[in-house]
Amino acid sequence: MEAYRLEEASALRELCLSRLGLSRSQVWASDIDCLHFHLRSGNAIFAGARLDRLRDCYQGRVSLRPEELAALAVRLGYHCNGTWRRTFRTVVLPAELLEQVREGPCLVLRCAHRSYRCGGGAVWSPALALGVRATPAESRYTRTLPARSAGE
């Protein structure tokens, strides 16, 4: 069994909410209920999310090698403003949206995006998922473009 850890739980929840088309101003509470690790072989491994509140991460054990991961399905429970009932939705995050780092015997997964506070909410940066470094001044309307060579 391999140990895994999903760091920055708040960033993971914000990424899931943005994939659902919801902003933080629309949601007053959210939590991750469970995880499904989808493998390249077509199989899926279920893992209950256990939150370590002191470290702001989800962790557990699962038989998984980093190169096998194709996607991560996150079951998110949230309360929208004006509703008393909790809504559950499953968000599938491709492996490209997750940065995978090995720290000793543990596989650490982080969101491969950065959120910058801009007004009322976080700003999604698609350039980071493609490996392009972003600057704090980047917003949803501007993005860092690669430099052109002299021959172009």
Biotite code that builds the C-alpha atoms (Angstrom):
import biotite.structure as struc

atoms = struc.array([
    struc.Atom([0.000, 0.000, 0.000], chain_id="A", res_id=1, res_name="MET", atom_name="CA", element="C"),
    struc.Atom([1.261, 3.407, -1.009], chain_id="A", res_id=2, res_name="GLU", atom_name="CA", element="C"),
    struc.Atom([0.708, 6.459, 1.161], chain_id="A", res_id=3, res_name="ALA", atom_name="CA", element="C"),
    struc.Atom([-0.744, 9.480, -0.598], chain_id="A", res_id=4, res_name="TYR", atom_name="CA", element="C"),
    struc.Atom([-1.370, 13.030, 0.485], chain_id="A", res_id=5, res_name="ARG", atom_name="CA", element="C"),
    struc.Atom([-3.424, 15.713, -1.270], chain_id="A", res_id=6, res_name="LEU", atom_name="CA", element="C"),
    struc.Atom([-2.044, 19.034, -0.087], chain_id="A", res_id=7, res_name="GLU", atom_name="CA", element="C"),
    struc.Atom([-3.705, 22.425, 0.085], chain_id="A", res_id=8, res_name="GLU", atom_name="CA", element="C"),
    struc.Atom([-7.211, 21.132, 0.672], chain_id="A", res_id=9, res_name="ALA", atom_name="CA", element="C"),
    struc.Atom([-8.644, 24.620, 0.275], chain_id="A", res_id=10, res_name="SER", atom_name="CA", element="C"),
    struc.Atom([-7.026, 24.969, -3.179], chain_id="A", res_id=11, res_name="ALA", atom_name="CA", element="C"),
    struc.Atom([-8.406, 21.563, -4.187], chain_id="A", res_id=12, res_name="LEU", atom_name="CA", element="C"),
    struc.Atom([-11.915, 22.543, -3.075], chain_id="A", res_id=13, res_name="ARG", atom_name="CA", element="C"),
    struc.Atom([-11.657, 25.876, -4.956], chain_id="A", res_id=14, res_name="GLU", atom_name="CA", element="C"),
    struc.Atom([-10.489, 24.067, -8.100], chain_id="A", res_id=15, res_name="LEU", atom_name="CA", element="C"),
    struc.Atom([-13.462, 21.680, -7.878], chain_id="A", res_id=16, res_name="CYS", atom_name="CA", element="C"),
    struc.Atom([-15.882, 24.568, -7.350], chain_id="A", res_id=17, res_name="LEU", atom_name="CA", element="C"),
    struc.Atom([-14.459, 26.453, -10.342], chain_id="A", res_id=18, res_name="SER", atom_name="CA", element="C"),
    struc.Atom([-14.847, 23.312, -12.499], chain_id="A", res_id=19, res_name="ARG", atom_name="CA", element="C"),
    struc.Atom([-18.528, 23.271, -11.447], chain_id="A", res_id=20, res_name="LEU", atom_name="CA", element="C"),
    struc.Atom([-18.887, 26.940, -12.402], chain_id="A", res_id=21, res_name="GLY", atom_name="CA", element="C"),
    struc.Atom([-19.346, 28.132, -8.821], chain_id="A", res_id=22, res_name="LEU", atom_name="CA", element="C"),
    struc.Atom([-17.483, 30.947, -7.106], chain_id="A", res_id=23, res_name="SER", atom_name="CA", element="C"),
    struc.Atom([-16.566, 31.163, -3.438], chain_id="A", res_id=24, res_name="ARG", atom_name="CA", element="C"),
    struc.Atom([-19.123, 33.925, -3.014], chain_id="A", res_id=25, res_name="SER", atom_name="CA", element="C"),
    struc.Atom([-21.916, 31.491, -4.026], chain_id="A", res_id=26, res_name="GLN", atom_name="CA", element="C"),
    struc.Atom([-20.852, 28.707, -1.639], chain_id="A", res_id=27, res_name="VAL", atom_name="CA", element="C"),
    struc.Atom([-20.740, 29.098, 2.118], chain_id="A", res_id=28, res_name="TRP", atom_name="CA", element="C"),
    struc.Atom([-19.438, 25.612, 3.007], chain_id="A", res_id=29, res_name="ALA", atom_name="CA", element="C"),
    struc.Atom([-17.737, 22.834, 1.043], chain_id="A", res_id=30, res_name="SER", atom_name="CA", element="C"),
    struc.Atom([-16.004, 19.588, 1.895], chain_id="A", res_id=31, res_name="ASP", atom_name="CA", element="C"),
    struc.Atom([-14.595, 16.591, 0.058], chain_id="A", res_id=32, res_name="ILE", atom_name="CA", element="C"),
    struc.Atom([-16.548, 13.409, 0.774], chain_id="A", res_id=33, res_name="ASP", atom_name="CA", element="C"),
    struc.Atom([-14.536, 10.759, -1.076], chain_id="A", res_id=34, res_name="CYS", atom_name="CA", element="C"),
    struc.Atom([-11.970, 10.245, -3.835], chain_id="A", res_id=35, res_name="LEU", atom_name="CA", element="C"),
    struc.Atom([-11.708, 7.850, -6.780], chain_id="A", res_id=36, res_name="HIS", atom_name="CA", element="C"),
    struc.Atom([-8.277, 7.359, -8.337], chain_id="A", res_id=37, res_name="PHE", atom_name="CA", element="C"),
    struc.Atom([-8.853, 6.460, -12.002], chain_id="A", res_id=38, res_name="HIS", atom_name="CA", element="C"),
    struc.Atom([-5.964, 4.428, -13.421], chain_id="A", res_id=39, res_name="LEU", atom_name="CA", element="C"),
    struc.Atom([-4.717, 4.281, -16.996], chain_id="A", res_id=40, res_name="ARG", atom_name="CA", element="C"),
    struc.Atom([-5.668, 0.578, -17.052], chain_id="A", res_id=41, res_name="SER", atom_name="CA", element="C"),
    struc.Atom([-9.342, 1.560, -16.718], chain_id="A", res_id=42, res_name="GLY", atom_name="CA", element="C"),
    struc.Atom([-9.686, 0.508, -13.078], chain_id="A", res_id=43, res_name="ASN", atom_name="CA", element="C"),
    struc.Atom([-10.632, 2.868, -10.261], chain_id="A", res_id=44, res_name="ALA", atom_name="CA", element="C"),
    struc.Atom([-9.582, 2.823, -6.612], chain_id="A", res_id=45, res_name="ILE", atom_name="CA", element="C"),
    struc.Atom([-11.939, 4.230, -3.991], chain_id="A", res_id=46, res_name="PHE", atom_name="CA", element="C"),
    struc.Atom([-10.480, 6.171, -1.071], chain_id="A", res_id=47, res_name="ALA", atom_name="CA", element="C"),
    struc.Atom([-12.326, 7.937, 1.693], chain_id="A", res_id=48, res_name="GLY", atom_name="CA", element="C"),
    struc.Atom([-10.890, 11.383, 2.211], chain_id="A", res_id=49, res_name="ALA", atom_name="CA", element="C"),
    struc.Atom([-9.442, 11.848, 5.682], chain_id="A", res_id=50, res_name="ARG", atom_name="CA", element="C"),
    struc.Atom([-8.678, 15.485, 6.414], chain_id="A", res_id=51, res_name="LEU", atom_name="CA", element="C"),
    struc.Atom([-5.723, 16.385, 8.601], chain_id="A", res_id=52, res_name="ASP", atom_name="CA", element="C"),
    struc.Atom([-6.950, 19.793, 9.730], chain_id="A", res_id=53, res_name="ARG", atom_name="CA", element="C"),
    struc.Atom([-3.586, 20.784, 11.204], chain_id="A", res_id=54, res_name="LEU", atom_name="CA", element="C"),
    struc.Atom([-1.810, 20.325, 7.864], chain_id="A", res_id=55, res_name="ARG", atom_name="CA", element="C"),
    struc.Atom([-4.727, 21.257, 5.551], chain_id="A", res_id=56, res_name="ASP", atom_name="CA", element="C"),
    struc.Atom([-4.385, 18.058, 3.529], chain_id="A", res_id=57, res_name="CYS", atom_name="CA", element="C"),
    struc.Atom([-6.243, 14.845, 2.717], chain_id="A", res_id=58, res_name="TYR", atom_name="CA", element="C"),
    struc.Atom([-4.278, 11.667, 3.252], chain_id="A", res_id=59, res_name="GLN", atom_name="CA", element="C"),
    struc.Atom([-4.576, 7.904, 3.332], chain_id="A", res_id=60, res_name="GLY", atom_name="CA", element="C"),
    struc.Atom([-3.215, 4.729, 1.772], chain_id="A", res_id=61, res_name="ARG", atom_name="CA", element="C"),
    struc.Atom([-3.928, 3.307, -1.651], chain_id="A", res_id=62, res_name="VAL", atom_name="CA", element="C"),
    struc.Atom([-2.118, 0.862, -3.989], chain_id="A", res_id=63, res_name="SER", atom_name="CA", element="C"),
    struc.Atom([-1.091, 3.307, -6.695], chain_id="A", res_id=64, res_name="LEU", atom_name="CA", element="C"),
    struc.Atom([2.078, 4.220, -8.575], chain_id="A", res_id=65, res_name="ARG", atom_name="CA", element="C"),
    struc.Atom([2.389, 7.816, -9.843], chain_id="A", res_id=66, res_name="PRO", atom_name="CA", element="C"),
    struc.Atom([2.623, 6.825, -13.515], chain_id="A", res_id=67, res_name="GLU", atom_name="CA", element="C"),
    struc.Atom([-0.648, 4.851, -13.277], chain_id="A", res_id=68, res_name="GLU", atom_name="CA", element="C"),
    struc.Atom([-2.835, 7.838, -12.361], chain_id="A", res_id=69, res_name="LEU", atom_name="CA", element="C"),
    struc.Atom([-5.058, 9.046, -15.215], chain_id="A", res_id=70, res_name="ALA", atom_name="CA", element="C"),
    struc.Atom([-7.559, 11.186, -13.288], chain_id="A", res_id=71, res_name="ALA", atom_name="CA", element="C"),
    struc.Atom([-8.857, 11.920, -9.830], chain_id="A", res_id=72, res_name="LEU", atom_name="CA", element="C"),
    struc.Atom([-12.613, 12.011, -9.220], chain_id="A", res_id=73, res_name="ALA", atom_name="CA", element="C"),
    struc.Atom([-13.531, 14.141, -6.223], chain_id="A", res_id=74, res_name="VAL", atom_name="CA", element="C"),
    struc.Atom([-16.992, 13.909, -4.639], chain_id="A", res_id=75, res_name="ARG", atom_name="CA", element="C"),
    struc.Atom([-17.656, 17.385, -3.331], chain_id="A", res_id=76, res_name="LEU", atom_name="CA", element="C"),
    struc.Atom([-20.409, 18.309, -0.916], chain_id="A", res_id=77, res_name="GLY", atom_name="CA", element="C"),
    struc.Atom([-21.347, 21.972, -0.650], chain_id="A", res_id=78, res_name="TYR", atom_name="CA", element="C"),
    struc.Atom([-24.013, 24.367, 0.583], chain_id="A", res_id=79, res_name="HIS", atom_name="CA", element="C"),
    struc.Atom([-24.965, 27.188, -1.786], chain_id="A", res_id=80, res_name="CYS", atom_name="CA", element="C"),
    struc.Atom([-26.217, 30.477, -0.427], chain_id="A", res_id=81, res_name="ASN", atom_name="CA", element="C"),
    struc.Atom([-29.924, 30.277, 0.324], chain_id="A", res_id=82, res_name="GLY", atom_name="CA", element="C"),
    struc.Atom([-30.067, 26.462, 0.500], chain_id="A", res_id=83, res_name="THR", atom_name="CA", element="C"),
    struc.Atom([-30.214, 24.343, 3.623], chain_id="A", res_id=84, res_name="TRP", atom_name="CA", element="C"),
    struc.Atom([-29.620, 21.011, 1.900], chain_id="A", res_id=85, res_name="ARG", atom_name="CA", element="C"),
    struc.Atom([-26.139, 19.832, 1.001], chain_id="A", res_id=86, res_name="ARG", atom_name="CA", element="C"),
    struc.Atom([-25.511, 19.210, -2.708], chain_id="A", res_id=87, res_name="THR", atom_name="CA", element="C"),
    struc.Atom([-23.114, 16.470, -3.834], chain_id="A", res_id=88, res_name="PHE", atom_name="CA", element="C"),
    struc.Atom([-21.351, 16.587, -7.198], chain_id="A", res_id=89, res_name="ARG", atom_name="CA", element="C"),
    struc.Atom([-18.442, 14.558, -8.564], chain_id="A", res_id=90, res_name="THR", atom_name="CA", element="C"),
    struc.Atom([-15.672, 16.478, -10.304], chain_id="A", res_id=91, res_name="VAL", atom_name="CA", element="C"),
    struc.Atom([-13.124, 14.619, -12.449], chain_id="A", res_id=92, res_name="VAL", atom_name="CA", element="C"),
    struc.Atom([-9.679, 16.221, -12.495], chain_id="A", res_id=93, res_name="LEU", atom_name="CA", element="C"),
    struc.Atom([-7.276, 14.969, -15.200], chain_id="A", res_id=94, res_name="PRO", atom_name="CA", element="C"),
    struc.Atom([-3.799, 14.003, -13.988], chain_id="A", res_id=95, res_name="ALA", atom_name="CA", element="C"),
    struc.Atom([-2.406, 17.052, -15.847], chain_id="A", res_id=96, res_name="GLU", atom_name="CA", element="C"),
    struc.Atom([-4.125, 19.335, -13.309], chain_id="A", res_id=97, res_name="LEU", atom_name="CA", element="C"),
    struc.Atom([-2.293, 17.618, -10.447], chain_id="A", res_id=98, res_name="LEU", atom_name="CA", element="C"),
    struc.Atom([1.377, 18.051, -9.654], chain_id="A", res_id=99, res_name="GLU", atom_name="CA", element="C"),
    struc.Atom([2.818, 14.729, -8.434], chain_id="A", res_id=100, res_name="GLN", atom_name="CA", element="C"),
    struc.Atom([5.850, 14.799, -6.129], chain_id="A", res_id=101, res_name="VAL", atom_name="CA", element="C"),
    struc.Atom([7.386, 11.905, -4.218], chain_id="A", res_id=102, res_name="ARG", atom_name="CA", element="C"),
    struc.Atom([8.413, 12.742, -0.652], chain_id="A", res_id=103, res_name="GLU", atom_name="CA", element="C"),
    struc.Atom([9.971, 9.625, 0.840], chain_id="A", res_id=104, res_name="GLY", atom_name="CA", element="C"),
    struc.Atom([7.394, 6.813, 0.889], chain_id="A", res_id=105, res_name="PRO", atom_name="CA", element="C"),
    struc.Atom([4.518, 9.237, 0.269], chain_id="A", res_id=106, res_name="CYS", atom_name="CA", element="C"),
    struc.Atom([3.066, 10.419, -3.051], chain_id="A", res_id=107, res_name="LEU", atom_name="CA", element="C"),
    struc.Atom([2.114, 14.085, -2.702], chain_id="A", res_id=108, res_name="VAL", atom_name="CA", element="C"),
    struc.Atom([-0.513, 15.502, -5.081], chain_id="A", res_id=109, res_name="LEU", atom_name="CA", element="C"),
    struc.Atom([-1.037, 19.265, -5.399], chain_id="A", res_id=110, res_name="ARG", atom_name="CA", element="C"),
    struc.Atom([-3.152, 21.379, -7.713], chain_id="A", res_id=111, res_name="CYS", atom_name="CA", element="C"),
    struc.Atom([-1.037, 22.473, -10.683], chain_id="A", res_id=112, res_name="ALA", atom_name="CA", element="C"),
    struc.Atom([-2.604, 25.932, -10.641], chain_id="A", res_id=113, res_name="HIS", atom_name="CA", element="C"),
    struc.Atom([-2.163, 28.966, -8.487], chain_id="A", res_id=114, res_name="ARG", atom_name="CA", element="C"),
    struc.Atom([-4.940, 31.090, -7.140], chain_id="A", res_id=115, res_name="SER", atom_name="CA", element="C"),
    struc.Atom([-4.323, 34.774, -6.714], chain_id="A", res_id=116, res_name="TYR", atom_name="CA", element="C"),
    struc.Atom([-6.716, 36.903, -4.770], chain_id="A", res_id=117, res_name="ARG", atom_name="CA", element="C"),
    struc.Atom([-8.207, 39.405, -7.165], chain_id="A", res_id=118, res_name="CYS", atom_name="CA", element="C"),
    struc.Atom([-11.217, 41.219, -5.848], chain_id="A", res_id=119, res_name="GLY", atom_name="CA", element="C"),
    struc.Atom([-13.628, 38.728, -4.335], chain_id="A", res_id=120, res_name="GLY", atom_name="CA", element="C"),
    struc.Atom([-12.350, 35.358, -5.508], chain_id="A", res_id=121, res_name="GLY", atom_name="CA", element="C"),
    struc.Atom([-9.566, 33.208, -6.793], chain_id="A", res_id=122, res_name="ALA", atom_name="CA", element="C"),
    struc.Atom([-8.378, 33.449, -10.394], chain_id="A", res_id=123, res_name="VAL", atom_name="CA", element="C"),
    struc.Atom([-7.795, 30.273, -12.404], chain_id="A", res_id=124, res_name="TRP", atom_name="CA", element="C"),
    struc.Atom([-4.597, 30.242, -14.424], chain_id="A", res_id=125, res_name="SER", atom_name="CA", element="C"),
    struc.Atom([-4.713, 27.709, -17.291], chain_id="A", res_id=126, res_name="PRO", atom_name="CA", element="C"),
    struc.Atom([-1.131, 28.552, -18.266], chain_id="A", res_id=127, res_name="ALA", atom_name="CA", element="C"),
    struc.Atom([0.208, 26.843, -15.140], chain_id="A", res_id=128, res_name="LEU", atom_name="CA", element="C"),
    struc.Atom([-1.459, 23.562, -16.034], chain_id="A", res_id=129, res_name="ALA", atom_name="CA", element="C"),
    struc.Atom([0.542, 23.715, -19.272], chain_id="A", res_id=130, res_name="LEU", atom_name="CA", element="C"),
    struc.Atom([3.812, 24.341, -17.417], chain_id="A", res_id=131, res_name="GLY", atom_name="CA", element="C"),
    struc.Atom([4.008, 28.112, -18.036], chain_id="A", res_id=132, res_name="VAL", atom_name="CA", element="C"),
    struc.Atom([5.001, 30.131, -14.975], chain_id="A", res_id=133, res_name="ARG", atom_name="CA", element="C"),
    struc.Atom([2.522, 32.808, -13.984], chain_id="A", res_id=134, res_name="ALA", atom_name="CA", element="C"),
    struc.Atom([3.128, 36.105, -12.283], chain_id="A", res_id=135, res_name="THR", atom_name="CA", element="C"),
    struc.Atom([1.058, 37.546, -9.433], chain_id="A", res_id=136, res_name="PRO", atom_name="CA", element="C"),
    struc.Atom([-0.180, 40.246, -11.823], chain_id="A", res_id=137, res_name="ALA", atom_name="CA", element="C"),
    struc.Atom([-1.748, 37.660, -14.127], chain_id="A", res_id=138, res_name="GLU", atom_name="CA", element="C"),
    struc.Atom([-5.530, 37.710, -14.263], chain_id="A", res_id=139, res_name="SER", atom_name="CA", element="C"),
    struc.Atom([-8.173, 35.753, -16.124], chain_id="A", res_id=140, res_name="ARG", atom_name="CA", element="C"),
    struc.Atom([-7.905, 38.272, -18.988], chain_id="A", res_id=141, res_name="TYR", atom_name="CA", element="C"),
    struc.Atom([-4.143, 38.179, -19.466], chain_id="A", res_id=142, res_name="THR", atom_name="CA", element="C"),
    struc.Atom([-1.733, 35.311, -19.594], chain_id="A", res_id=143, res_name="ARG", atom_name="CA", element="C"),
    struc.Atom([1.979, 34.851, -19.950], chain_id="A", res_id=144, res_name="THR", atom_name="CA", element="C"),
    struc.Atom([2.909, 34.076, -23.544], chain_id="A", res_id=145, res_name="LEU", atom_name="CA", element="C"),
    struc.Atom([6.163, 32.369, -24.550], chain_id="A", res_id=146, res_name="PRO", atom_name="CA", element="C"),
    struc.Atom([8.823, 34.678, -25.972], chain_id="A", res_id=147, res_name="ALA", atom_name="CA", element="C"),
    struc.Atom([9.142, 34.654, -29.751], chain_id="A", res_id=148, res_name="ARG", atom_name="CA", element="C"),
    struc.Atom([12.420, 33.801, -31.394], chain_id="A", res_id=149, res_name="SER", atom_name="CA", element="C"),
    struc.Atom([14.124, 36.248, -33.751], chain_id="A", res_id=150, res_name="ALA", atom_name="CA", element="C"),
    struc.Atom([13.245, 34.101, -36.803], chain_id="A", res_id=151, res_name="GLY", atom_name="CA", element="C"),
    struc.Atom([9.471, 34.424, -36.341], chain_id="A", res_id=152, res_name="GLU", atom_name="CA", element="C"),
])
